């Protein structure tokens, strides 16, 4: 497991999420961030973010062995994201369709 940090990349960098993960996302993928309650239910609508950069913190050969006895390994991956604007036309079209149906 690694620590995955998701940071909004614009004027003020803002930490959006941090969690343990077994996967490393790739640049160009879309992340869906959910806000969940303690029981696992989603409490707010999800947000979609496009990954623009992935930084993997790799220990160098000069690094000392960790005190916990585990081998050197990647522990942290930072992902920079921006709002996924490619989804805006689809969302706009869906909203227009709902409005058209409500006028009937």
N, CA, C and O atoms as CSV, one atom per row, in Angstrom:
chain,resi,resn,atom,element,x,y,z
A,1,UNK,N,N,0.844,-1.186,0.000
A,1,UNK,CA,C,0.000,0.000,0.000
A,1,UNK,C,C,0.886,1.246,0.000
A,1,UNK,O,O,1.968,1.278,0.586
A,2,UNK,N,N,0.386,2.244,-0.669
A,2,UNK,CA,C,1.066,3.538,-0.720
A,2,UNK,C,C,0.115,4.609,-0.219
A,2,UNK,O,O,-1.096,4.397,-0.159
A,3,UNK,N,N,0.666,5.757,0.140
A,3,UNK,CA,C,-0.158,6.918,0.452
A,3,UNK,C,C,-0.363,7.682,-0.841
A,3,UNK,O,O,0.603,8.107,-1.474
A,4,UNK,N,N,-1.615,7.859,-1.238
A,4,UNK,CA,C,-1.967,8.593,-2.455
A,4,UNK,C,C,-2.490,9.956,-2.045
A,4,UNK,O,O,-3.483,10.058,-1.325
A,5,UNK,N,N,-1.814,11.012,-2.508
A,5,UNK,CA,C,-2.231,12.392,-2.230
A,5,UNK,C,C,-2.740,13.008,-3.519
A,5,UNK,O,O,-2.067,12.948,-4.548
A,6,UNK,N,N,-3.925,13.601,-3.470
A,6,UNK,CA,C,-4.520,14.258,-4.626
A,6,UNK,C,C,-4.548,15.749,-4.339
A,6,UNK,O,O,-5.175,16.197,-3.379
A,7,UNK,N,N,-3.854,16.524,-5.191
A,7,UNK,CA,C,-3.734,17.964,-4.997
A,7,UNK,C,C,-4.273,18.700,-6.207
A,7,UNK,O,O,-3.942,18.368,-7.345
A,8,UNK,N,N,-5.107,19.705,-5.956
A,8,UNK,CA,C,-5.611,20.555,-7.043
A,8,UNK,C,C,-4.472,21.441,-7.514
A,8,UNK,O,O,-3.823,22.105,-6.705
A,9,UNK,N,N,-4.225,21.454,-8.825
A,9,UNK,CA,C,-3.097,22.178,-9.403
A,9,UNK,C,C,-3.608,23.437,-10.104
A,9,UNK,O,O,-4.000,23.387,-11.270
A,10,UNK,N,N,-3.600,24.536,-9.407
A,10,UNK,CA,C,-3.918,25.836,-10.008
A,10,UNK,C,C,-3.313,26.917,-9.143
A,10,UNK,O,O,-2.280,26.689,-8.514
A,11,UNK,N,N,-3.922,28.082,-9.092
A,11,UNK,CA,C,-3.317,29.210,-8.369
A,11,UNK,C,C,-2.903,28.852,-6.943
A,11,UNK,O,O,-1.762,29.097,-6.550
A,12,UNK,N,N,-3.810,28.281,-6.175
A,12,UNK,CA,C,-3.445,27.843,-4.826
A,12,UNK,C,C,-3.564,26.319,-4.808
A,12,UNK,O,O,-4.650,25.763,-4.977
A,13,UNK,N,N,-2.446,25.671,-4.604
A,13,UNK,CA,C,-2.479,24.221,-4.532
A,13,UNK,C,C,-3.253,23.836,-3.276
A,13,UNK,O,O,-2.983,24.341,-2.186
A,14,UNK,N,N,-4.215,22.940,-3.443
A,14,UNK,CA,C,-5.070,22.543,-2.332
A,14,UNK,C,C,-5.119,21.017,-2.266
A,14,UNK,O,O,-5.377,20.350,-3.268
A,15,UNK,N,N,-4.871,20.477,-1.081
A,15,UNK,CA,C,-4.960,19.036,-0.886
A,15,UNK,C,C,-6.430,18.646,-0.885
A,15,UNK,O,O,-7.195,19.103,-0.036
A,16,UNK,N,N,-6.830,17.796,-1.840
A,16,UNK,CA,C,-8.226,17.377,-1.956
A,16,UNK,C,C,-8.497,16.046,-1.264
A,16,UNK,O,O,-9.583,15.826,-0.727
A,17,UNK,N,N,-7.504,15.161,-1.280
A,17,UNK,CA,C,-7.703,13.831,-0.696
A,17,UNK,C,C,-6.356,13.218,-0.354
A,17,UNK,O,O,-5.332,13.539,-0.957
A,18,UNK,N,N,-6.383,12.331,0.624
A,18,UNK,CA,C,-5.201,11.550,0.977
A,18,UNK,C,C,-5.692,10.241,1.568
A,18,UNK,O,O,-6.486,10.229,2.509
A,19,UNK,N,N,-5.208,9.129,1.004
A,19,UNK,CA,C,-5.656,7.822,1.472
A,19,UNK,C,C,-4.616,6.766,1.129
A,19,UNK,O,O,-3.666,7.032,0.393
A,20,UNK,N,N,-4.802,5.570,1.666
A,20,UNK,CA,C,-3.975,4.429,1.321
A,20,UNK,C,C,-4.525,3.830,0.025
A,20,UNK,O,O,-5.740,3.750,-0.159
A,21,UNK,N,N,-3.633,3.412,-0.864
A,21,UNK,CA,C,-4.053,2.876,-2.155
A,21,UNK,C,C,-3.131,1.749,-2.585
A,21,UNK,O,O,-1.939,1.744,-2.279
A,22,UNK,N,N,-3.705,0.806,-3.292
A,22,UNK,CA,C,-2.917,-0.288,-3.858
A,22,UNK,C,C,-2.583,-0.014,-5.325
A,22,UNK,O,O,-1.833,-0.770,-5.941
A,23,UNK,N,N,-3.136,1.061,-5.885
A,23,UNK,CA,C,-2.918,1.379,-7.299
A,23,UNK,C,C,-2.295,2.762,-7.447
A,23,UNK,O,O,-2.443,3.627,-6.584
A,24,UNK,N,N,-1.596,2.947,-8.560
A,24,UNK,CA,C,-1.021,4.242,-8.903
A,24,UNK,C,C,-1.720,4.721,-10.169
A,24,UNK,O,O,-1.569,4.105,-11.224
A,25,UNK,N,N,-2.487,5.814,-10.083
A,25,UNK,CA,C,-3.167,6.306,-11.280
A,25,UNK,C,C,-2.173,6.907,-12.274
A,25,UNK,O,O,-1.050,7.255,-11.908
A,26,UNK,N,N,-2.591,7.025,-13.519
A,26,UNK,CA,C,-1.742,7.545,-14.591
A,26,UNK,C,C,-2.232,8.914,-15.047
A,26,UNK,O,O,-3.407,9.251,-14.903
A,27,UNK,N,N,-1.310,9.690,-15.599
A,27,UNK,CA,C,-1.648,10.997,-16.165
A,27,UNK,C,C,-2.687,10.797,-17.265
A,27,UNK,O,O,-2.580,9.869,-18.067
A,28,UNK,N,N,-3.695,11.676,-17.299
A,28,UNK,CA,C,-4.749,11.599,-18.297
A,28,UNK,C,C,-5.999,10.893,-17.809
A,28,UNK,O,O,-7.075,11.077,-18.378
A,29,UNK,N,N,-5.874,10.089,-16.762
A,29,UNK,CA,C,-7.048,9.413,-16.212
A,29,UNK,C,C,-7.915,10.411,-15.446
A,29,UNK,O,O,-7.474,11.508,-15.105
A,30,UNK,N,N,-9.142,10.008,-15.187
A,30,UNK,CA,C,-10.073,10.830,-14.414
A,30,UNK,C,C,-10.296,10.171,-13.065
A,30,UNK,O,O,-10.573,8.975,-12.979
A,31,UNK,N,N,-10.172,10.971,-12.012
A,31,UNK,CA,C,-10.467,10.509,-10.653
A,31,UNK,C,C,-11.855,10.989,-10.263
A,31,UNK,O,O,-12.237,12.119,-10.566
A,32,UNK,N,N,-12.595,10.140,-9.599
A,32,UNK,CA,C,-13.876,10.537,-9.031
A,32,UNK,C,C,-13.689,10.597,-7.528
A,32,UNK,O,O,-13.444,9.572,-6.891
A,33,UNK,N,N,-13.803,11.788,-6.954
A,33,UNK,CA,C,-13.651,11.945,-5.509
A,33,UNK,C,C,-15.022,11.922,-4.856
A,33,UNK,O,O,-15.914,12.693,-5.212
A,34,UNK,N,N,-15.170,11.031,-3.904
A,34,UNK,CA,C,-16.424,10.893,-3.168
A,34,UNK,C,C,-16.221,11.364,-1.737
A,34,UNK,O,O,-15.140,11.208,-1.171
A,35,UNK,N,N,-17.263,11.940,-1.159
A,35,UNK,CA,C,-17.257,12.294,0.253
A,35,UNK,C,C,-18.186,11.311,0.948
A,35,UNK,O,O,-19.389,11.287,0.689
A,36,UNK,N,N,-17.612,10.493,1.840
A,36,UNK,CA,C,-18.385,9.425,2.472
A,36,UNK,C,C,-18.494,9.644,3.971
A,36,UNK,O,O,-17.609,10.222,4.603
A,37,UNK,N,N,-19.601,9.168,4.521
A,37,UNK,CA,C,-19.811,9.172,5.968
A,37,UNK,C,C,-19.067,7.993,6.569
A,37,UNK,O,O,-18.538,7.155,5.838
A,38,UNK,N,N,-19.021,7.919,7.887
A,38,UNK,CA,C,-18.310,6.841,8.585
A,38,UNK,C,C,-18.875,5.467,8.225
A,38,UNK,O,O,-18.144,4.476,8.224
A,39,UNK,N,N,-20.173,5.405,7.921
A,39,UNK,CA,C,-20.775,4.106,7.580
A,39,UNK,C,C,-20.612,3.752,6.098
A,39,UNK,O,O,-21.086,2.708,5.650
A,40,UNK,N,N,-19.938,4.629,5.339
A,40,UNK,CA,C,-19.667,4.351,3.930
A,40,UNK,C,C,-20.646,4.968,2.954
A,40,UNK,O,O,-20.417,4.903,1.746
A,41,UNK,N,N,-21.737,5.570,3.433
A,41,UNK,CA,C,-22.694,6.196,2.521
A,41,UNK,C,C,-22.126,7.505,1.986
A,41,UNK,O,O,-21.439,8.233,2.701
A,42,UNK,N,N,-22.419,7.792,0.730
A,42,UNK,CA,C,-21.950,9.024,0.089
A,42,UNK,C,C,-22.781,10.186,0.618
A,42,UNK,O,O,-24.011,10.134,0.593
A,43,UNK,N,N,-22.108,11.241,1.101
A,43,UNK,CA,C,-22.821,12.363,1.717
A,43,UNK,C,C,-22.964,13.567,0.796
A,43,UNK,O,O,-23.836,14.409,1.010
A,44,UNK,N,N,-22.114,13.657,-0.229
A,44,UNK,CA,C,-22.221,14.764,-1.192
A,44,UNK,C,C,-22.009,14.196,-2.577
A,44,UNK,O,O,-21.515,13.080,-2.734
A,45,UNK,N,N,-22.384,14.972,-3.583
A,45,UNK,CA,C,-22.180,14.483,-4.940
A,45,UNK,C,C,-20.687,14.410,-5.245
A,45,UNK,O,O,-19.890,15.194,-4.729
A,46,UNK,N,N,-20.333,13.457,-6.087
A,46,UNK,CA,C,-18.932,13.224,-6.451
A,46,UNK,C,C,-18.421,14.334,-7.353
A,46,UNK,O,O,-19.196,15.017,-8.023
A,47,UNK,N,N,-17.110,14.503,-7.360
A,47,UNK,CA,C,-16.483,15.456,-8.274
A,47,UNK,C,C,-15.495,14.703,-9.151
A,47,UNK,O,O,-14.871,13.738,-8.710
A,48,UNK,N,N,-15.356,15.148,-10.393
A,48,UNK,CA,C,-14.481,14.500,-11.356
A,48,UNK,C,C,-13.267,15.388,-11.598
A,48,UNK,O,O,-13.400,16.596,-11.797
A,49,UNK,N,N,-12.086,14.783,-11.580
A,49,UNK,CA,C,-10.830,15.505,-11.727
A,49,UNK,C,C,-9.940,14.786,-12.737
A,49,UNK,O,O,-9.822,13.561,-12.702
A,50,UNK,N,N,-9.318,15.543,-13.632
A,50,UNK,CA,C,-8.390,14.988,-14.629
A,50,UNK,C,C,-6.980,15.044,-14.070
A,50,UNK,O,O,-6.545,16.097,-13.604
A,51,UNK,N,N,-6.263,13.937,-14.107
A,51,UNK,CA,C,-4.889,13.873,-13.604
A,51,UNK,C,C,-3.959,14.505,-14.635
A,51,UNK,O,O,-3.934,14.097,-15.796
A,52,UNK,N,N,-3.194,15.508,-14.197
A,52,UNK,CA,C,-2.264,16.179,-15.110
A,52,UNK,C,C,-0.808,15.851,-14.794
A,52,UNK,O,O,0.067,16.075,-15.630
A,53,UNK,N,N,-0.533,15.323,-13.597
A,53,UNK,CA,C,0.845,14.957,-13.240
A,53,UNK,C,C,0.828,13.919,-12.125
A,53,UNK,O,O,-0.025,13.948,-11.239
A,54,UNK,N,N,1.790,13.002,-12.189
A,54,UNK,CA,C,1.958,11.982,-11.158
A,54,UNK,C,C,3.409,12.047,-10.690
A,54,UNK,O,O,4.329,11.949,-11.502
A,55,UNK,N,N,3.613,12.211,-9.386
A,55,UNK,CA,C,4.951,12.241,-8.810
A,55,UNK,C,C,5.088,11.046,-7.873
A,55,UNK,O,O,4.350,10.919,-6.896
A,56,UNK,N,N,6.042,10.176,-8.187
A,56,UNK,CA,C,6.287,8.995,-7.368
A,56,UNK,C,C,7.571,9.247,-6.569
A,56,UNK,O,O,8.632,9.493,-7.143
A,57,UNK,N,N,7.460,9.185,-5.260
A,57,UNK,CA,C,8.610,9.404,-4.376
A,57,UNK,C,C,9.354,8.075,-4.213
A,57,UNK,O,O,8.920,7.200,-3.464
A,58,UNK,N,N,10.468,7.936,-4.915
A,58,UNK,CA,C,11.255,6.703,-4.920
A,58,UNK,C,C,12.509,6.915,-4.079
A,58,UNK,O,O,13.240,7.880,-4.302
A,59,UNK,N,N,12.772,6.029,-3.114
A,59,UNK,CA,C,13.991,6.180,-2.312
A,59,UNK,C,C,15.232,5.886,-3.155
A,59,UNK,O,O,15.241,4.949,-3.953
A,60,UNK,N,N,16.264,6.684,-2.972
A,60,UNK,CA,C,17.508,6.473,-3.719
A,60,UNK,C,C,18.292,5.318,-3.108
A,60,UNK,O,O,17.974,4.841,-2.019
A,61,UNK,N,N,19.317,4.882,-3.822
A,61,UNK,CA,C,20.180,3.821,-3.310
A,61,UNK,C,C,20.924,4.252,-2.058
A,61,UNK,O,O,21.381,3.410,-1.285
A,62,UNK,N,N,21.048,5.559,-1.852
A,62,UNK,CA,C,21.751,6.101,-0.682
A,62,UNK,C,C,20.863,6.136,0.564
A,62,UNK,O,O,21.337,6.478,1.647
A,63,UNK,N,N,19.587,5.788,0.424
A,63,UNK,CA,C,18.660,5.843,1.558
A,63,UNK,C,C,18.978,4.755,2.573
A,63,UNK,O,O,19.402,3.655,2.218
A,64,UNK,N,N,18.766,5.082,3.831
A,64,UNK,CA,C,18.957,4.107,4.908
A,64,UNK,C,C,17.752,3.178,4.953
A,64,UNK,O,O,16.645,3.564,4.576
A,65,UNK,N,N,17.972,1.964,5.412
A,65,UNK,CA,C,16.873,1.004,5.560
A,65,UNK,C,C,15.886,1.527,6.605
A,65,UNK,O,O,16.298,2.084,7.622
A,66,UNK,N,N,14.591,1.350,6.359
A,66,UNK,CA,C,13.588,1.814,7.330
A,66,UNK,C,C,13.728,1.098,8.672
A,66,UNK,O,O,14.175,-0.047,8.730
A,67,UNK,N,N,13.342,1.781,9.745
A,67,UNK,CA,C,13.435,1.218,11.093
A,67,UNK,C,C,12.496,0.033,11.287
A,67,UNK,O,O,12.740,-0.818,12.144
A,68,UNK,N,N,11.415,-0.030,10.490
A,68,UNK,CA,C,10.459,-1.126,10.662
A,68,UNK,C,C,10.945,-2.440,10.035
A,68,UNK,O,O,10.252,-3.454,10.116
A,69,UNK,N,N,12.130,-2.427,9.412
A,69,UNK,CA,C,12.706,-3.639,8.855
A,69,UNK,C,C,12.236,-3.989,7.452
A,69,UNK,O,O,12.758,-4.924,6.845
A,70,UNK,N,N,11.271,-3.264,6.932
A,70,UNK,CA,C,10.792,-3.519,5.577
A,70,UNK,C,C,11.802,-2.994,4.561
A,70,UNK,O,O,12.565,-2.079,4.873
A,71,UNK,N,N,11.821,-3.549,3.364
A,71,UNK,CA,C,12.759,-3.052,2.356
A,71,UNK,C,C,12.365,-1.650,1.876
A,71,UNK,O,O,11.231,-1.208,2.060
A,72,UNK,N,N,13.337,-0.964,1.256
A,72,UNK,CA,C,13.027,0.337,0.670
A,72,UNK,C,C,11.927,0.156,-0.365
A,72,UNK,O,O,11.932,-0.819,-1.116
A,73,UNK,N,N,10.984,1.091,-0.407
A,73,UNK,CA,C,9.873,0.990,-1.353
A,73,UNK,C,C,9.219,2.350,-1.534
A,73,UNK,O,O,9.462,3.277,-0.761
A,74,UNK,N,N,8.396,2.458,-2.554
A,74,UNK,CA,C,7.610,3.669,-2.765
A,74,UNK,C,C,6.546,3.712,-1.678
A,74,UNK,O,O,5.797,2.755,-1.485
A,75,UNK,N,N,6.491,4.819,-0.983
A,75,UNK,CA,C,5.507,4.973,0.089
A,75,UNK,C,C,4.471,6.043,-0.245
A,75,UNK,O,O,3.337,5.989,0.232
A,76,UNK,N,N,4.870,7.027,-1.078
A,76,UNK,CA,C,3.985,8.145,-1.369
A,76,UNK,C,C,3.938,8.421,-2.865
A,76,UNK,O,O,4.965,8.418,-3.544
A,77,UNK,N,N,2.729,8.660,-3.366
A,77,UNK,CA,C,2.524,9.094,-4.741
A,77,UNK,C,C,1.642,10.329,-4.679
A,77,UNK,O,O,0.577,10.312,-4.061
A,78,UNK,N,N,2.093,11.410,-5.330
A,78,UNK,CA,C,1.312,12.639,-5.385
A,78,UNK,C,C,0.741,12.794,-6.778
A,78,UNK,O,O,1.441,12.609,-7.774
A,79,UNK,N,N,-0.545,13.137,-6.839
A,79,UNK,CA,C,-1.244,13.306,-8.103
A,79,UNK,C,C,-1.768,14.735,-8.155
A,79,UNK,O,O,-2.464,15.171,-7.238
A,80,UNK,N,N,-1.442,15.467,-9.218
A,80,UNK,CA,C,-1.973,16.818,-9.426
A,80,UNK,C,C,-3.148,16.723,-10.384
A,80,UNK,O,O,-3.078,16.040,-11.406
A,81,UNK,N,N,-4.235,17.418,-10.042
A,81,UNK,CA,C,-5.458,17.335,-10.839
A,81,UNK,C,C,-6.030,18.714,-11.127
A,81,UNK,O,O,-5.734,19.691,-10.438
A,82,UNK,N,N,-6.855,18.765,-12.163
A,82,UNK,CA,C,-7.669,19.929,-12.485
A,82,UNK,C,C,-9.095,19.450,-12.697
A,82,UNK,O,O,-9.295,18.280,-13.020
A,83,UNK,N,N,-10.100,20.313,-12.527
A,83,UNK,CA,C,-11.468,19.880,-12.804
A,83,UNK,C,C,-11.544,19.323,-14.225
A,83,UNK,O,O,-10.935,19.875,-15.142
A,84,UNK,N,N,-12.278,18.246,-14.407
A,84,UNK,CA,C,-12.355,17.598,-15.719
A,84,UNK,C,C,-13.351,18.333,-16.599
A,84,UNK,O,O,-14.550,18.056,-16.559
A,85,UNK,N,N,-12.849,19.278,-17.399
A,85,UNK,CA,C,-13.714,20.080,-18.269
A,85,UNK,C,C,-14.211,19.284,-19.463
A,85,UNK,O,O,-15.162,19.709,-20.120
A,86,UNK,N,N,-13.599,18.141,-19.769
A,86,UNK,CA,C,-14.070,17.336,-20.898
A,86,UNK,C,C,-15.458,16.779,-20.623
A,86,UNK,O,O,-16.168,16.401,-21.555
A,87,UNK,N,N,-15.856,16.723,-19.353
A,87,UNK,CA,C,-17.175,16.216,-19.005
A,87,UNK,C,C,-18.251,17.295,-19.064
A,87,UNK,O,O,-19.439,16.973,-19.048
A,88,UNK,N,N,-17.862,18.571,-19.133
A,88,UNK,CA,C,-18.841,19.651,-19.115
A,88,UNK,C,C,-19.845,19.590,-20.263
A,88,UNK,O,O,-21.037,19.768,-20.009
A,89,UNK,N,N,-19.434,19.347,-21.522
A,89,UNK,CA,C,-20.438,19.259,-22.586
A,89,UNK,C,C,-21.461,18.149,-22.341
A,89,UNK,O,O,-22.647,18.343,-22.604
A,90,UNK,N,N,-21.028,17.004,-21.847
A,90,UNK,CA,C,-21.954,15.907,-21.567
A,90,UNK,C,C,-22.912,16.270,-20.440
A,90,UNK,O,O,-24.099,15.951,-20.502
A,91,UNK,N,N,-22.396,16.940,-19.406
A,91,UNK,CA,C,-23.250,17.365,-18.300
A,91,UNK,C,C,-24.257,18.411,-18.762
A,91,UNK,O,O,-25.421,18.382,-18.364
A,92,UNK,N,N,-23.799,19.336,-19.609
A,92,UNK,CA,C,-24.691,20.377,-20.143
A,92,UNK,C,C,-25.794,19.739,-20.979
A,92,UNK,O,O,-26.961,20.113,-20.862
A,93,UNK,N,N,-25.425,18.776,-21.824
A,93,UNK,CA,C,-26.406,18.101,-22.676
A,93,UNK,C,C,-27.422,17.342,-21.820
A,93,UNK,O,O,-28.616,17.372,-22.118
A,94,UNK,N,N,-26.978,16.677,-20.784
A,94,UNK,CA,C,-27.883,15.941,-19.896
A,94,UNK,C,C,-28.841,16.897,-19.192
A,94,UNK,O,O,-30.025,16.595,-19.044
A,95,UNK,N,N,-28.333,18.046,-18.759
A,95,UNK,CA,C,-29.186,19.039,-18.101
A,95,UNK,C,C,-30.225,19.581,-19.067
A,95,UNK,O,O,-31.383,19.768,-18.693
A,96,UNK,N,N,-29.822,19.836,-20.313
A,96,UNK,CA,C,-30.768,20.313,-21.332
A,96,UNK,C,C,-31.862,19.283,-21.581
A,96,UNK,O,O,-33.026,19.646,-21.753
A,97,UNK,N,N,-31.504,18.011,-21.603
A,97,UNK,CA,C,-32.472,16.946,-21.838
A,97,UNK,C,C,-33.476,16.883,-20.692
A,97,UNK,O,O,-34.673,16.715,-20.923
A,98,UNK,N,N,-32.996,17.016,-19.467
A,98,UNK,CA,C,-33.899,17.009,-18.304
A,98,UNK,C,C,-34.846,18.191,-18.383
A,98,UNK,O,O,-36.038,18.041,-18.111
A,99,UNK,N,N,-34.345,19.361,-18.749
A,99,UNK,CA,C,-35.195,20.543,-18.870
A,99,UNK,C,C,-36.236,20.346,-19.973
A,99,UNK,O,O,-37.404,20.691,-19.794
A,100,UNK,N,N,-35.821,19.798,-21.099
A,100,UNK,CA,C,-36.746,19.564,-22.211
A,100,UNK,C,C,-37.860,18.601,-21.789
A,100,UNK,O,O,-39.025,18.813,-22.126
A,101,UNK,N,N,-37.503,17.548,-21.056
A,101,UNK,CA,C,-38.498,16.584,-20.595
A,101,UNK,C,C,-39.450,17.196,-19.585
A,101,UNK,O,O,-40.629,16.845,-19.554
A,102,UNK,N,N,-38.954,18.105,-18.759
A,102,UNK,CA,C,-39.823,18.714,-17.736
A,102,UNK,C,C,-40.800,19.697,-18.351
A,102,UNK,O,O,-41.823,20.004,-17.739
A,103,UNK,N,N,-40.513,20.202,-19.551
A,103,UNK,CA,C,-41.423,21.149,-20.228
A,103,UNK,C,C,-42.604,20.443,-20.861
A,103,UNK,O,O,-43.614,21.074,-21.171
A,104,UNK,N,N,-42.487,19.140,-21.057
A,104,UNK,CA,C,-43.574,18.379,-21.698
A,104,UNK,C,C,-44.723,18.245,-20.801
A,104,UNK,O,O,-45.727,17.638,-21.171
